[in-house]
């Protein structure tokens, strides 16, 4: 490389360096100038912002001072108003207190006056007491003198006179008590019996059922005594078969031309009776014939039972009765209570309950249903233990019967508590049907014992001369001694006899007690 070229190269490098230095200086100068310009501008802007903020703060402070002064004034006015109101209330309260004090002072003065008046009255009363005590002592002395004078005149001691007076008062009180009892009883009867008799008589007028006179006989008539041997059969085979298929005992004794059937189940006894009558009329009596004929009789009787149940359901107009209940009702056709047929008794009770329910504005259908079903347990009591009322109620529960119906059936003989008026009506209807004259008959022995008991009760009372049970035991007439029993005592005696009869006797219907007190004056003209 030549020197010239070397110098040119160095010259170029120096220029480059100078150019770089100059460029850097110029750039620094320009940067300084820009920074100085913007620095002055920012300072001015900051100063201006600071000045504006100061002015705004002063303005806000002034407004806050004004608002605070305004609020202080408002609070001051409110406090002044409240102070005025409190002062006014205090003045009113002071006035009221002053008025009350004046009233209390007046009352205190009035009380003082009253106390003084009471003290004066106490002094007067004490004085009067002393005077009364003196007068009482004087009266006692005078009474004692009069009593002594009375004893001297009447020649009776004080105790004797007291006893005589008490006896007279006792007799008058007893007579007045008897008259009062009679008046009360008569008045109660007039008021209480009027509506009851009206309803019951109206019910009996609207329904008059036939009287049942059939007897619960188990006797089968024979054409001749020779038929007894044919019924028994060789070695007793015929009678054993009859008893086996029917479940009934045959009593062949010395009774002429008759055979007695013995069984606690009335349906089985009826089947045996029909079977025996057909065997006698047919004349062919042997084990095979007995078994074949019993099947026919059994089917016929079962059909009759269902028909009887359906007939009474239709007759009474009671609906929706289950078939099992209808069949059990039909069984009552062969059941008797004394001489009254239980099925007819149930129909009568249903009709009575329907009439009574209509008079009392009750559910007629429910009442009839109770009357028809109230004795259904009598079809079960020969097969289970318990009263027919309880058995009937349990049986009806199985078929979801109405609770009122179940309670009426269970309580119609007072074995359980009654929960509705229908249960009371069931007792009334049952009594109306069973206790009317001719509905049921009694044995002669029981009938005579009832009459003797009735007369015995009446004769237990003092003053009774004689008594007579009349009207088939439905009335007892008691004849008393008129010198020992007064009219008022006769009334009391009739009531007492009724109470003893109700307590000690069982009887159908009602018993009338008549006490007769008669005074006769007899003279003879000569």
C-alpha positions in Angstrom: 0.0 0.0 0.0 1.3 3.5 -0.9 1.7 6.3 1.5 -0.9 8.3 -0.2 -3.3 5.6 0.1 -2.3 5.2 3.7 -2.8 8.9 4.4 -6.2 8.8 2.5 -7.3 5.9 4.6 -6.3 7.6 7.9 -8.0 10.8 6.7 -11.1 8.9 6.1 -11.0 7.3 9.5 -10.5 10.8 11.2 -13.4 12.1 9.2 -15.5 9.3 10.3 -14.5 9.8 13.9 -15.2 13.6 13.7 -18.4 13.0 12.0 -19.4 10.6 14.7 -18.3 13.1 17.4 -20.1 16.0 15.8 -23.2 13.8 15.3 -23.2 12.8 18.9 -22.7 16.5 20.0 -25.5 17.6 17.9 -27.8 14.9 19.2 -26.9 15.7 22.8 -27.6 19.4 22.1 -30.9 18.6 20.5 -31.8 16.3 23.4 -30.8 19.0 26.0 -32.8 21.6 24.2 -35.9 19.4 24.1 -35.6 18.4 27.7 -35.2 22.0 28.8 -38.3 23.0 26.8 -40.5 20.3 28.1 -39.2 20.7 31.7 -40.2 24.4 31.7 -43.6 23.4 30.2 -44.2 20.7 32.9 -43.2 23.0 35.7 -45.6 25.6 34.4 -48.4 23.1 34.1 -47.7 21.7 37.6 -47.8 25.2 39.0 -51.0 25.9 37.2 -52.6 22.6 38.4 -51.5 23.3 42.0 -53.0 26.8 41.8 -56.3 25.4 40.5 -56.4 22.7 43.1 -55.8 25.3 45.8 -58.6 27.5 44.5 -61.0 24.5 44.3 -60.1 23.4 47.9 -60.8 26.9 49.2 -64.1 26.9 47.3 -65.0 23.5 48.8 -64.0 24.7 52.3 -66.2 27.8 51.9 -69.2 25.7 50.8 -68.6 23.2 53.7 -68.5 26.1 56.2 -71.7 27.5 54.7 -73.5 24.1 54.9 -72.2 23.5 58.4 -73.5 26.8 59.5 -76.9 26.1 57.9 -77.1 22.6 59.6 -76.2 24.2 62.9 -79.0 26.7 62.5 -81.5 24.0 61.7 -80.4 21.9 64.7 -80.6 25.0 66.9 -84.1 25.7 65.7 -85.2 22.1 66.3 -83.7 22.1 69.8 -85.5 25.4 70.6 -88.8 23.9 69.3 -88.3 20.7 71.4 -87.5 22.8 74.5 -90.7 24.8 74.0 -92.8 21.7 73.6 -91.2 20.1 76.8 -91.8 23.3 78.7 -95.4 23.2 77.5 -95.8 19.6 78.6 -94.2 20.4 81.9 -96.7 23.2 82.5 -99.6 20.9 81.6 -98.2 18.2 83.9 -97.8 20.7 86.7 -101.4 21.7 86.2 -102.7 18.1 86.3 -100.6 17.4 89.4 -102.0 20.5 91.1 -105.5 19.4 90.2 -104.9 15.9 91.5 -103.5 17.2 94.7 -106.7 19.3 95.2 -108.9 16.3 94.5 -106.9 14.2 97.0 -107.3 16.8 99.6 -111.0 16.9 99.0 -111.2 13.1 99.2 -109.1 13.1 102.3 -111.5 15.7 103.8 -114.5 13.5 102.8 -112.9 10.4 104.3 -112.3 12.2 107.5 -116.0 13.1 107.6 -117.0 9.5 106.9 -114.6 8.3 109.6 -116.2 10.6 112.0 -119.7 9.5 111.0 -118.7 5.9 111.3 -117.3 6.5 114.8 -120.6 8.2 115.8 -122.6 5.2 114.3 -120.3 2.8 116.2 -121.0 4.6 119.4 -124.7 4.6 118.7 -124.6 0.9 117.8 -122.8 0.1 121.0 -125.4 2.0 122.9 -128.2 0.1 121.1 -126.5 -3.2 121.8 -126.5 -2.5 125.5 -130.2 -1.5 125.3 -131.0 -4.7 123.3 -129.1 -6.8 125.8 -131.1 -5.3 128.6 -134.3 -5.9 126.7 -133.2 -9.5 125.9 -132.6 -10.2 129.5 -136.0 -8.8 130.4 -137.6 -10.9 127.6 -136.0 -14.1 128.8 -137.3 -13.4 132.3 -140.7 -12.7 130.9 -140.6 -15.8 128.7 -139.5 -17.9 131.6 -142.4 -16.6 133.6 -144.8 -17.3 130.8 -143.4 -20.8 130.3 -143.8 -21.5 134.0 -147.4 -20.2 133.9 -148.1 -22.3 130.7 -146.8 -25.4 132.4 -148.9 -24.7 135.5 -152.0 -24.1 133.4 -151.5 -27.0 130.9 -150.0 -29.3 133.4 -147.4 -30.3 130.8 -143.6 -30.2 131.0 -141.5 -28.3 128.5 -140.3 -31.5 126.8 -143.8 -32.8 126.4 -145.0 -29.6 124.8 -142.0 -29.5 122.5 -142.6 -33.1 121.4 -146.3 -32.4 120.8 -145.5 -29.4 118.7 -142.8 -31.2 116.7 -145.2 -34.1 116.0 -147.8 -31.6 114.7 -145.3 -29.8 112.5 -143.9 -33.2 111.3 -147.4 -34.3 110.2 -148.1 -31.1 108.4 -144.7 -31.1 106.7 -145.3 -34.8 105.6 -148.7 -33.9 104.2 -147.3 -30.9 102.4 -144.4 -33.0 101.1 -146.8 -35.6 99.7 -149.0 -33.0 98.0 -145.9 -31.3 96.6 -144.5 -34.6 95.3 -147.9 -35.5 93.7 -148.1 -32.1 92.0 -144.5 -32.3 90.7 -145.0 -35.8 89.4 -148.3 -34.9 87.7 -146.8 -31.8 86.2 -143.8 -33.8 85.0 -146.0 -36.5 83.5 -148.1 -33.9 81.6 -145.0 -32.3 80.2 -142.8 -35.3 79.5 -145.3 -37.9 78.5 -147.2 -35.7 76.0 -144.6 -35.7 73.3 -143.3 -39.2 74.0 -146.8 -40.7 73.9 -147.6 -38.8 70.8 -144.6 -40.2 68.9 -145.0 -43.8 70.3 -148.8 -43.9 69.7 -148.4 -42.5 66.2 -145.8 -45.1 65.5 -148.0 -47.9 66.7 -151.0 -46.6 64.8 -149.0 -46.5 61.5 -147.8 -50.1 61.9 -149.9 -53.0 63.2 -148.1 -56.3 62.7 -149.5 -59.7 63.2 -149.1 -61.4 66.6 -146.9 -64.5 66.5 -148.5 -67.4 68.3 -146.4 -70.2 66.9 -144.7 -72.2 69.6 -141.2 -73.6 69.4 -142.3 -77.2 69.3 -140.1 -80.0 68.2 -142.8 -82.7 68.2 -143.6 -84.7 65.0 -147.0 -86.4 64.9 -147.1 -90.1 63.8 -149.9 -91.9 62.1 -149.6 -94.7 64.6 -147.3 -96.1 67.2 -146.1 -98.8 64.8 -144.2 -96.0 62.9 -141.9 -95.6 65.9 -140.4 -99.1 65.3 -139.8 -98.3 61.6 -138.1 -95.0 62.5 -135.8 -96.8 64.9 -135.1 -99.6 62.5 -133.4 -102.9 63.0 -130.8 -102.6 65.8 -131.5 -98.8 65.7 -129.7 -98.2 62.4 -132.4 -95.9 61.0 -132.5 -93.6 64.0 -128.7 -93.5 64.1 -128.5 -92.4 60.4 -131.2 -89.8 60.9 -129.4 -88.3 64.0 -126.0 -88.5 62.1 -127.1 -86.6 59.0 -129.3 -84.0 60.7 -127.3 -83.4 64.0 -130.6 -83.7 65.9 -131.5 -86.1 68.8 -134.7 -88.2 68.4 -136.5 -88.9 71.6 -138.8 -91.9 71.1 -140.7 -92.4 74.4 -144.1 -93.4 75.6 -145.8 -90.3 74.2 -148.5 -91.7 72.0 -148.2 -91.1 68.2 -145.4 -88.5 68.6 -141.6 -88.2 68.3 -139.7 -85.3 69.9 -136.8 -83.7 68.1 -134.1 -82.1 70.4 -131.5 -79.7 69.0 -130.2 -76.3 70.0 -129.9 -75.2 66.4 -133.4 -74.2 65.1 -132.4 -74.6 61.4 -131.1 -78.2 61.9 -134.2 -79.0 63.9 -136.4 -77.7 61.1 -134.5 -79.8 58.5 -134.9 -82.8 60.7 -138.6 -82.1 61.1 -139.2 -81.8 57.3 -137.1 -84.9 56.7 -139.0 -87.0 59.2 -142.4 -85.9 57.9 -141.4 -86.8 54.4 -140.0 -90.2 55.5 -143.3 -90.9 57.3 -145.5 -89.9 54.3 -143.3 -91.8 51.9 -143.2 -94.9 54.1 -139.7 -96.0 52.9 -137.4 -95.6 55.8 -133.9 -97.0 55.4 -130.4 -95.5 55.6 -129.9 -94.9 51.9 -133.3 -93.3 51.5 -132.6 -91.1 54.6 -129.3 -89.8 53.1 -130.8 -89.1 49.7 -133.9 -87.4 51.0 -131.8 -85.2 53.5 -129.8 -83.8 50.6 -133.0 -82.6 48.9 -134.4 -81.2 52.2 -131.1 -79.5 53.0 -131.1 -77.7 49.6 -134.7 -76.7 49.9 -134.3 -75.3 53.4 -131.2 -73.3 52.4 -133.1 -71.8 49.5 -136.0 -71.0 51.8 -133.6 -69.3 54.1 -132.2 -67.1 51.4 -135.7 -66.3 50.1 -136.9 -65.4 53.6 -133.9 -63.0 54.0 -134.5 -61.4 50.6 -138.2 -61.1 51.3 -137.7 -59.1 54.6 -135.1 -56.9 52.9 -137.6 -56.0 50.2 -140.4 -55.6 52.7 -138.5 -53.2 54.9 -136.9 -51.3 51.9 -133.3 -51.7 53.3 -130.8 -51.8 50.5 -127.1 -52.8 50.0 -127.1 -55.7 52.5 -124.4 -58.4 51.7 -125.5 -61.9 50.7 -124.0 -63.5 53.8 -126.0 -61.1 56.0 -129.2 -61.7 54.0 -128.7 -65.5 54.5 -128.2 -65.1 58.2 -131.3 -63.0 58.4 -133.2 -65.8 56.8 -132.0 -68.2 59.5 -134.0 -66.1 62.0 -137.2 -67.5 60.3 -136.7 -70.6 62.4 -135.7 -68.9 65.6 -138.3 -67.9 68.3 -138.0 -65.8 71.4 -140.7 -67.2 73.7 -143.5 -67.5 71.1 -142.4 -64.5 69.0 -140.7 -65.2 65.7 -137.4 -63.4 65.7 -137.5 -62.6 61.9 -140.9 -61.0 62.2 -139.8 -59.2 65.4 -136.8 -57.8 63.4 -139.2 -56.6 60.7 -141.5 -55.0 63.3 -138.5 -53.2 65.0 -137.3 -51.9 61.6 -140.8 -50.5 60.9 -141.0 -48.9 64.3 -137.6 -47.4 64.0 -138.5 -46.0 60.5 -141.6 -44.3 61.9 -139.8 -43.0 65.0 -136.9 -41.7 62.8 -139.3 -39.9 60.5 -140.9 -38.2 63.5 -137.5 -37.1 64.9 -136.2 -36.0 61.5 -133.4 -38.6 61.5 -132.1 -40.9 58.7 -134.9 -43.3 58.1 -132.9 -45.8 56.0 -130.2 -46.0 58.7 -132.9 -46.5 61.4 -134.6 -49.3 59.5 -131.3 -51.0 58.9 -130.5 -51.0 62.6 -134.0 -52.4 63.4 -133.7 -55.2 60.9 -130.2 -56.2 61.9 -130.4 -55.7 65.7 -131.1 -59.3 66.5 -128.9 -60.9 63.8 -126.6 -62.3 66.5 -129.4 -64.8 67.5 -128.6 -66.7 64.3 -125.1 -67.1 65.7 -125.4 -67.6 69.4 -126.1 -71.4 69.1 -122.7 -71.8 67.4 -120.5 -69.4 69.4 -120.1 -68.1 73.0 -121.3 -64.7 73.9 -124.5 -62.6 73.9 -126.4 -62.2 70.7 -125.8 -58.4 70.7 -122.0 -58.8 70.9 -122.0 -61.6 68.3 -124.1 -59.6 65.9 -121.9 -56.5 66.2 -118.7 -58.6 65.6 -120.4 -60.3 62.6 -121.4 -56.9 61.1 -117.9 -55.5 61.5 -116.5 -58.1 59.1 -118.8 -56.6 56.4 -117.7 -53.0 57.1 -121.1 -52.0 58.4 -121.8 -48.4 59.5 -120.3 -47.6 63.0 -123.7 -46.3 64.2 -125.4 -49.6 63.1 -122.7 -51.7 64.9 -123.0 -49.6 68.1 -126.8 -49.8 68.1 -126.7 -53.6 67.6 -124.1 -54.0 70.4 -125.8 -51.7 72.9 -129.5 -52.5 72.4 -129.4 -54.6 75.6 -127.3 -52.1 77.6 -124.2 -54.2 77.3 -122.1 -51.3 76.0 -122.4 -47.5 76.0 -124.5 -45.9 73.3 -122.8 -43.4 71.0 -125.7 -42.2 69.0 -129.5 -41.5 69.2 -130.0 -44.5 66.9 -128.9 -46.8 69.6 -131.5 -45.4 72.0 -134.2 -45.8 69.3 -133.1 -49.4 68.8 -133.9 -50.1 72.5 -137.3 -48.3 72.1 -138.2 -50.2 69.0 -137.1 -53.6 70.4 -139.2 -53.0 73.5 -142.2 -51.8 71.5 -142.1 -55.0 69.4 -141.3 -57.5 72.2 -143.4 -56.1 75.1 -146.7 -55.3 73.5 -149.6 -57.6 74.6 -149.6 -60.9 72.8 -146.2 -60.6 71.3 -144.6 -63.1 73.6 -145.9 -65.7 76.0 -144.5 -66.9 79.3 -144.6 -70.2 81.0 -147.3 -70.6 83.6 -144.8 -71.1 86.4 -142.8 -67.9 85.6 -146.1 -65.9 85.1 -147.4 -67.0 88.6 -144.0 -66.2 90.3 -144.1 -62.7 88.8 -147.6 -62.1 90.1 -146.6 -63.4 93.6 -143.5 -61.2 93.6 -145.6 -58.2 92.6 -148.1 -58.7 95.5 -145.3 -59.5 97.9 -143.6 -56.2 97.2 -146.8 -54.2 97.8 -147.6 -56.0 101.0 -144.2 -55.1 102.5 -145.4 -51.5 103.0 -146.9 -50.4 106.3 -150.6 -49.6 106.3 -151.4 -51.9 103.4 -154.5 -54.1 104.1 -154.5 -56.1 100.9 -153.4 -56.0 97.3 -154.4 -57.6 94.0 -152.3 -58.2 90.8 -154.7 -57.8 87.9 -154.6 -57.3 84.1 -152.3 -60.2 83.7 -149.7 -58.6 86.0 -149.8 -55.3 84.3 -151.5 -53.5 87.2 -151.5 -54.0 91.0 -154.1 -52.4 93.2 -153.1 -51.7 96.8 -155.8 -51.1 99.4 -154.6 -49.2 102.4 -156.0 -48.5 105.9 -157.4 -44.9 105.7 -156.8 -44.3 109.4 -153.1 -44.9 109.1 -152.4 -43.6 105.5 -153.3 -40.1 104.4 -154.0 -39.0 100.8 -150.5 -37.5 100.5 -148.9 -40.6 102.0 -150.8 -42.8 99.5 -149.2 -40.8 96.6 -145.8 -41.3 98.2 -146.5 -45.0 98.7 -147.5 -45.5 95.0 -144.2 -44.0 94.0 -142.2 -46.1 96.4 -143.8 -49.3 95.2 -143.0 -48.4 91.6 -139.4 -47.8 92.5 -139.1 -51.2 94.2 -140.8 -53.0 91.3 -138.4 -51.4 88.8 -135.5 -52.3 91.0 -136.4 -55.9 92.0 -138.4 -57.3 89.0 -138.0 -58.1 85.3 -141.2 -57.6 83.3 -142.3 -56.7 79.8 -144.0 -53.3 79.2 -145.1 -51.4 82.2 -146.9 -52.1 85.5 -149.5 -49.6 86.8 -149.6 -49.2 90.6 -152.9 -48.0 92.1 -153.2 -47.2 95.8 -156.8 -47.1 97.0 -157.7 -45.2 100.2 -161.4 -45.3 100.9 -163.3 -44.1 104.0 -166.9 -45.3 104.5 -169.4 -44.0 107.0 -172.3 -46.4 107.6 -175.4 -45.7 109.8 -178.7 -47.5 110.0 -182.0 -45.7 110.2 -184.4 -47.5 112.5 
